[in-house]
Every structure is written in C-alpha cells, then in structure tokens.
C-alpha cells in the first residue's frame, strides 16, 4: 500500500480511461498531475509505479483515497469490477465479501501530532482539508509546487521567461492570481508555502511551445533546483510581479504566503538565490535539500536564514 485508508476494502468499477469516473477504481501505470481530475473522483487508485512520498500520492493521502501498487504485468487483468483489500494489500476481481470498517486512529495518537503540512494542487484541496473533522487544527500549512499551479492554470513558464521581462511579469502575476483564492480558504493560523519552479523535462515539454525542450532518457534530470533558476535571468521579474500582485490583492494576508527553494546544493547557492530574487534577511525562504549530496549543509542553510529544511532523494 502506497497510501492507506481507515477502510478495510474498496469496491468499484476499474477505470482505465484516465478520465474522471465517480467512485471508480482508477487503474494507471503511473500517477501524474495530468490525472488530477480522475484521481479526486476515484474511490481508490491502482498503479504500477511510484512510491509513498510522491506528490500525487500525498494528494490522495490528504483526501483519504487509498493507493495500491501492483506489478506492471498485473495491470492488464484489472477490468470490470474489483475489490481492493486494504488490510491485505491485495486485489480481488469481481465481488468480495464486505468488511467491517477498521477502527479510526485513537484520539490519544492524534493528540501527539503537533502540526501537519498538506500537499495540495488547488483551492479545492485546501477547502476539502479544512472541512475535515476532527483535528483539522493540526493542518497549519499547505504546500504547493509552482509547476502544479502552471498545470492547473494552463501557464507556460519557460515560454514566458524566454519572451522578455514583460511576459515574465505577466506570468508571475498570473501565478499570484491562482494563489489568492487559496489564501482566502486558509483558516486562522494557517499558511501557504509555494516551492519555486522545479520541472521534469517531460512535464516541461508538455507545457512549452515556443522553446524546444530536449528529450532525456531520465526525465527526472529536468530543469531542477536553484541552479536552473539562477540561469533563468528573467525569473526575478516574475517573482517580483508575483509578490507585488499578492500584496495588492491580499494586503497583510500576503505574508501568509511563504516560498521554498527547490533542490539546492550548498549554502553559497542558497545565498546567491536569495540575492538573485532580491530577498532581504527578514524574508523567510525554506530550502529543499538533495540527498545525500547536501544533507551535511543543513546547519549552514539554517544559519543563512532558511525558514525550514526538507530533504528528498533524486534519481
């Protein structure tokens, strides 16, 4: 099980179309942002690739949608009706005997949780999370990737950044316009964290028309991290326009939006990016650290003013 659930079993029609089918079991090779509409309408997901910490898996976790990974050779057999047995991490074709719901997590365990950061892709995710009860007060921050904003709003960042300062500013303002409704859904004490652009090469190709994106055998290599942003000379134009639009539309609530640096190597790179973006020391900026290469620099990042430090592996 990549994503578990309080249920013991989920039964439904297998949906292999990639399109939204209410209460069906979505069957796909790999989860990606292009499947967002299909994912959020599904009762469960079965896939052949991915891990527990992927962004779409985190989205499923926040919405209570279980995700089971099976061998790629088993996907073809999943058709018509199926039952996902969550307590056994198995799939039964056709009907299966209904199971009693498993007991919910004890309140004593929930009481030990001090805070929760929820990965989201749009305003609806924040609204849905804040509608959950009880213990919604533990969700004190929401995390969104800038590229997910681009996917949902039909924005092409590479085209905009390469088209000149004015287009870069329009792009930044458009991103801010997508963030504003999210901020308005926040409850008191909550904040929204956006990680700056970190595009896989295959995702970049899908949303870029004016600039050729080269194919790569490993799409994960992509346009990643602070080192890529530092080469995009017009990104500061977009970032300034983004922050200006937030202040114009949200006033003091603009401070509830924080930013994070995508995968970064060392303290020098972090300091360079802060200067590149025109950020003073009083402005929080979290970092994502590549592992294992930069874990040893975590203390230096914090000493340089990083609001927080998260790590993840790269392939």
Secondary structure as the mmCIF struct_conf table of DSSP 4:
data_model
#
loop_
_struct_conf.conf_type_id
_struct_conf.id
_struct_conf.beg_label_comp_id
_struct_conf.beg_label_asym_id
_struct_conf.beg_label_seq_id
_struct_conf.end_label_comp_id
_struct_conf.end_label_asym_id
_struct_conf.end_label_seq_id
STRN STRN1 UNK A 3 UNK A 3
BEND BEND1 UNK A 6 UNK A 6
BEND BEND2 UNK A 8 UNK A 8
STRN STRN2 UNK A 9 UNK A 15
BEND BEND3 UNK A 17 UNK A 19
TURN_TY1_P TURN_TY1_P1 UNK A 22 UNK A 23
STRN STRN3 UNK A 25 UNK A 28
BEND BEND4 UNK A 29 UNK A 30
HELX_RH_3T_P HELX_RH_3T_P1 UNK A 33 UNK A 35
HELX_RH_AL_P HELX_RH_AL_P1 UNK A 36 UNK A 40
TURN_TY1_P TURN_TY1_P2 UNK A 41 UNK A 41
BEND BEND5 UNK A 43 UNK A 43
STRN STRN4 UNK A 44 UNK A 47
BEND BEND6 UNK A 48 UNK A 49
TURN_TY1_P TURN_TY1_P3 UNK A 52 UNK A 53
HELX_RH_AL_P HELX_RH_AL_P2 UNK A 55 UNK A 63
TURN_TY1_P TURN_TY1_P4 UNK A 64 UNK A 64
STRN STRN5 UNK A 66 UNK A 69
HELX_RH_3T_P HELX_RH_3T_P2 UNK A 72 UNK A 77
BEND BEND7 UNK A 80 UNK A 80
STRN STRN6 UNK A 81 UNK A 85
TURN_TY1_P TURN_TY1_P5 UNK A 86 UNK A 89
STRN STRN7 UNK A 90 UNK A 93
BEND BEND8 UNK A 94 UNK A 94
HELX_LH_PP_P HELX_LH_PP_P1 UNK A 100 UNK A 106
HELX_RH_AL_P HELX_RH_AL_P3 UNK A 107 UNK A 110
TURN_TY1_P TURN_TY1_P6 UNK A 111 UNK A 112
STRN STRN8 UNK A 116 UNK A 119
BEND BEND9 UNK A 121 UNK A 122
HELX_RH_AL_P HELX_RH_AL_P4 UNK A 123 UNK A 130
TURN_TY1_P TURN_TY1_P7 UNK A 131 UNK A 131
BEND BEND10 UNK A 134 UNK A 135
HELX_RH_3T_P HELX_RH_3T_P3 UNK A 136 UNK A 138
STRN STRN9 UNK A 139 UNK A 145
HELX_RH_AL_P HELX_RH_AL_P5 UNK A 146 UNK A 153
TURN_TY1_P TURN_TY1_P8 UNK A 154 UNK A 154
HELX_RH_AL_P HELX_RH_AL_P6 UNK A 157 UNK A 162
BEND BEND11 UNK A 163 UNK A 163
HELX_RH_AL_P HELX_RH_AL_P7 UNK A 165 UNK A 184
TURN_TY1_P TURN_TY1_P9 UNK A 185 UNK A 185
HELX_LH_PP_P HELX_LH_PP_P2 UNK A 186 UNK A 187
TURN_TY1_P TURN_TY1_P10 UNK A 188 UNK A 189
STRN STRN10 UNK A 191 UNK A 195
HELX_LH_PP_P HELX_LH_PP_P3 UNK A 196 UNK A 197
STRN STRN11 UNK A 199 UNK A 199
HELX_RH_AL_P HELX_RH_AL_P8 UNK A 201 UNK A 206
TURN_TY1_P TURN_TY1_P11 UNK A 207 UNK A 207
BEND BEND12 UNK A 209 UNK A 211
BEND BEND13 UNK A 217 UNK A 218
TURN_TY1_P TURN_TY1_P12 UNK A 219 UNK A 220
BEND BEND14 UNK A 221 UNK A 221
TURN_TY1_P TURN_TY1_P13 UNK A 222 UNK A 222
STRN STRN12 UNK A 223 UNK A 223
HELX_RH_AL_P HELX_RH_AL_P9 UNK A 225 UNK A 231
TURN_TY1_P TURN_TY1_P14 UNK A 233 UNK A 234
HELX_RH_AL_P HELX_RH_AL_P10 UNK A 235 UNK A 250
HELX_RH_3T_P HELX_RH_3T_P4 UNK A 251 UNK A 256
STRN STRN13 UNK A 257 UNK A 264
HELX_RH_AL_P HELX_RH_AL_P11 UNK A 267 UNK A 277
TURN_TY1_P TURN_TY1_P15 UNK A 278 UNK A 278
TURN_TY1_P TURN_TY1_P16 UNK A 281 UNK A 282
BEND BEND15 UNK A 283 UNK A 283
STRN STRN14 UNK A 285 UNK A 291
TURN_TY1_P TURN_TY1_P17 UNK A 292 UNK A 294
HELX_RH_3T_P HELX_RH_3T_P5 UNK A 295 UNK A 297
HELX_RH_AL_P HELX_RH_AL_P12 UNK A 298 UNK A 303
TURN_TY1_P TURN_TY1_P18 UNK A 304 UNK A 305
STRN STRN15 UNK A 306 UNK A 313
#
